[in-house]
Amino acid sequence: MPKRRTYLFIVGGVMSGVGKGVASASLGALLQCRGQRVTAVKIDPYINVDAGTMNPVEHGEVFVTYDGDETDQDIGNYERFLDVDIGKVNYMTTGRVYLSVIERERALGYGGKTVEVVPHVPLEVIGRIREAAERADADVTIVEIGGTVGEYQNVLFLEAARMLRQQQPADVLIGLVSYLPIPSAIGEMKSKPTQFAVRAINAVGLQPDFIIGRSSKPIDQPRKEKLAAHCGVLPEDVISAPDAASIYDVPLWFEQEGLGDRVIKKLRLKAKPLHKEKWEGLVLKRKKAVQPVKIGIVGKYVSTGDFVLSDAYLSVLEAVKHAAWAIERDPQITWINAEELEKPGVRLTAVLGEVEGILVPGGFGTRGVEGKMKAIRYAREKKIPYLGLCYGLQLATVEFARNVLGLRDAHTTEIDPGTKHPVIHLMNEQEERMKNAAYGGTMRLGSYPCLLAKGSKARALYGADEIRERHRHRYECNPAYRAALEERGLIASGLSPDGTLVEVIELADHPFFLAAQFHPEYLSRPFRPHPLFLGFLKAAATNR
């Protein structure tokens, strides 16, 4: 007899960005604590096939799965909260779904039938959800639909939820994450926007089984009863979700609100003993971390208009937190716009003098490059702990070649194709793709092995000779310059198994100067900080 699969759709009301991803991941963690096998699926309503070609300022971080998919940042939240590796089958977009339907039609996969938006597109969505559930052998599959109800681009995904619920009425729940504003001039929490959101989801044939109410303050009982009366749910199915000091507080807050037990009961899942000790331990560890450690993150996707944007580096930020809490330090992040460092007359000491560690994350393009290299040189010469990620390795190599080897024209061919000293150049297999403008999904993506040199700092941090890490890049260190760089002290301490690609560099005569071509932030977990971030934070915590 086939295993019973249950499905929980999480949709948004009133506005985007209210925390559907964290709510989905937190609820998944609670179900895990009750012995359920959980996986999570993210649906994004845009036409892009994946997240890889979108501007991080507009969309936020691109998270890379182990099997090389460029996805929305919520997949990273699922991995961190559930502590599992999630593959490309768990991610879909409107563009990806339509592409699959069209390709199947071209191959006569529909047997000559007229292919229609309904039912064939929702059926493709349902098929993908079921495949994700089967691959994970999940008891519960949480499906987050991006955006909000009432948006035109979400109609087909809501129709998929309706059709799946019609097929398996006892196995599907709908949860609405909605926003309850408290206008400062009024001083009262208003429920009317959420009531309208429920009407919008009712209009497509769905009724929420519970409502997670996001707000700056907890929802009081009168507001819960009012929402229940107008939205067709019980008062105990209105879950208060106020702003939290940390996203890792949310699972225990949901537990306090009784959400885990409500879902177990509604899905008729077997009740198992609750084990939430690890989440309680994490929250306690975060609260005990009061002594600060000051980290400067130098990037170019750090602002939009008058607002600071951290979503572009979300996994980096979370990895710093995981490592800092592990050593009982409070991470204090300073976001540094690399373009500001390029302005004439800027004193680096004024900008970087207070930080105890400098981190340069991944990125692309010309903007802010010289500013990043100024920060890298400052870290190298002032003996400030430095961690470089992807572009942070490439620019550290360029900076060293220029200022230590004396190759003043050294550069990456991404920025200067005609440089006399291309210490960073395009990978061989990428040349044809770039000529044909094949940009989407064609980088070196996903998990690859790396061999670490004996006696190196990287080897000591990992405690292993061979590791696997996730990549997202087209350019690599030019092997023609490796010997000259190593002779002056920039050691290639991590290489691909065939010895051709530099994966890690470090300086032996520095407290901590290490950079990786891969993205270690993707593998950091709140209960298992990544060894490179842990080493970096320990070095920063002892730096004065």
RAUR-V99874 format. One record per backbone hydrogen bond with DSSP energy under -1.0 kcal/mol. CO is the residue of the C=O (numbers start at 1). NH is the residue of the N-H. Records with the same first field share a line. If there is no record, write none. Layout:
BEGIN
CO->NH, NH
END
This chain:
BEGIN
6->141
7->173
8->143
9->175
10->145
11->177
12->149
13->15
19->23
20->24
21->25
22->26
23->27
24->28
25->29
26->30
27->31
28->32
29->33
31->36
32->35
33->275
37->139, 140
39->142
41->144
42->92
43->146
44->94
46->95
51->54
55->59
56->60
63->71
65->68
66->447
69->65
70->51
71->63
72->75
73->77
74->78
75->79
76->80
77->81
78->82
79->83
87->90
88->91
90->42
92->44
93->97
94->98
95->99
96->100
97->101
98->102
99->103
100->104
101->105
102->106
103->107
104->109
105->108
108->111
110->113
117->121
119->123
120->124
121->125
122->126
123->127
124->128
125->129
126->130
127->131
128->132
129->133
130->134
131->135
132->136
133->138
139->6
140->39
141->8
142->41
143->10
144->43
148->151
151->154
152->155
154->158
155->159
156->160
157->161
158->162
159->163
160->164
161->165
162->166
163->167
164->168
168->171
171->7
173->9
174->209, 210
175->11
176->212
177->13
178->214
181->190
183->186, 187
191->195
192->196
193->197
194->198
195->199
196->200
197->201
198->202
199->203
201->206
202->205
210->176
211->239
212->178
213->241
214->180
215->243
220->224
221->225
222->226
223->227
224->228
225->229
226->230
227->231
228->232
234->237
235->238
237->211
239->213
241->215
246->249
247->250
249->253
250->254
251->255
252->256
253->257
254->259
255->258
258->262
259->263
260->264
261->265
262->266
263->267
264->269
276->280
277->281
278->282
279->283
280->284
281->285
282->286
283->287
284->288
288->290
291->330
293->332
294->356
295->334
296->359
297->336
299->338
302->309
304->307
307->304
310->313
311->61, 314
313->317
314->318
315->319
316->320
317->321
318->322
319->323
320->324
321->325
322->326
324->329
325->328
330->293
332->295
334->297
336->299
337->340
343->346
347->351
348->352
349->353
357->296
358->387
359->298
360->389
366->369
368->372
369->373
370->374
371->375
372->376
373->377
374->378
375->379
376->380
377->381
378->382
379->384
385->358
386->514
387->360
388->516
389->392
390->393, 394
391->395
393->397
394->398
395->399
396->400
397->401
398->402
399->403
400->404, 405
401->407
406->408
407->410
411->424
412->415, 416
416->419
421->411, 423
423->478
424->413
425->476
427->430
428->431
430->434
431->435
432->436
433->438
434->437
437->439
439->442
443->445
444->473
446->471
448->469
450->467
451->495
453->456
456->460
457->461
458->462
459->463
465->452
467->450
469->448
470->519
471->446
473->444
474->427
476->425
478->481
481->485
482->486
483->487
484->488
485->490
486->489
489->491
491->493, 506
493->453
494->503, 504
495->451
496->499
501->496
503->517
504->494
505->515
506->491
512->386
513->507
514->388
515->505
516->390
519->522
520->523
528->525
530->534
531->535
532->536
533->537
534->538
535->539
536->540
537->541
540->543
END
